[in-house]
Amino acid sequence: MNNVEGMEEMYLDLIQPSNLIELFENTDEFRDWLQMGTIEEMGWALKAFERDELYSYCKIIKEEIKNASA
């Protein structure tokens, strides 16, 4: 595996929802991270979190989408 492949693998691991949530100390930090994105980006996150069956986080994402739409 060359450096580019290694970096790509590390990136793909990082963006997996189950790994990503480990970066946040609490749900407020997760909400702050969501709020940095657009509604469209939150929708993409929702799909990824649903795929990984992280439903408590899906609820938070849906709340933030609703808040951003208001």
C-alpha positions as CSV (number, residue, x, y, z in Angstrom):
1,M,0.0,0.0,0.0
2,N,1.4,3.4,-1.0
3,N,1.0,6.6,1.0
4,V,-2.0,7.8,-1.0
5,E,-3.8,4.5,-0.4
6,G,-2.9,4.6,3.3
7,M,-4.2,8.2,3.6
8,E,-7.4,7.3,1.8
9,E,-8.0,4.3,4.1
10,M,-7.4,6.5,7.1
11,Y,-9.9,9.1,5.8
12,L,-12.6,6.5,5.0
13,D,-12.2,5.1,8.5
14,L,-12.5,8.5,10.1
15,I,-15.7,9.5,8.3
16,Q,-17.5,6.3,9.3
17,P,-20.2,7.5,11.7
18,S,-19.3,5.0,14.4
19,N,-15.8,6.3,14.4
20,L,-16.8,10.0,13.9
21,I,-18.9,10.1,17.1
22,E,-15.8,9.1,19.1
23,L,-14.4,12.5,18.3
24,F,-17.1,14.4,20.3
25,E,-17.1,14.5,24.1
26,N,-20.9,15.0,24.2
27,T,-24.0,15.6,22.1
28,D,-23.5,19.4,22.3
29,E,-20.2,19.1,20.4
30,F,-21.9,16.9,17.9
31,R,-24.7,19.5,17.4
32,D,-22.0,22.2,17.0
33,W,-20.4,20.1,14.3
34,L,-23.7,19.6,12.5
35,Q,-24.5,23.3,12.6
36,M,-21.3,24.1,10.7
37,G,-22.8,22.3,7.7
38,T,-25.7,23.0,5.4
39,I,-29.1,21.4,5.5
40,E,-28.0,19.3,2.5
41,E,-24.8,18.1,4.3
42,M,-26.9,17.3,7.4
43,G,-29.1,15.2,5.1
44,W,-26.0,13.3,3.9
45,A,-25.0,12.7,7.5
46,L,-28.4,11.5,8.3
47,K,-28.3,8.8,5.6
48,A,-24.9,7.7,6.8
49,F,-26.0,7.5,10.5
50,E,-29.1,5.6,9.5
51,R,-27.1,3.1,7.5
52,D,-25.0,2.5,10.6
53,E,-28.1,2.3,12.8
54,L,-27.0,5.1,15.1
55,Y,-30.6,6.2,15.7
56,S,-30.0,8.4,18.8
57,Y,-27.7,10.5,16.6
58,C,-30.3,10.4,13.7
59,K,-32.8,12.0,16.1
60,I,-30.3,14.8,16.8
61,I,-29.6,15.3,13.1
62,K,-33.3,15.5,12.3
63,E,-33.7,18.1,15.1
64,E,-30.9,20.2,13.7
65,I,-32.3,20.0,10.1
66,K,-35.6,21.2,11.4
67,N,-34.0,24.1,13.4
68,A,-32.0,25.1,10.3
69,S,-35.1,25.1,8.1
70,A,-37.0,27.3,10.5
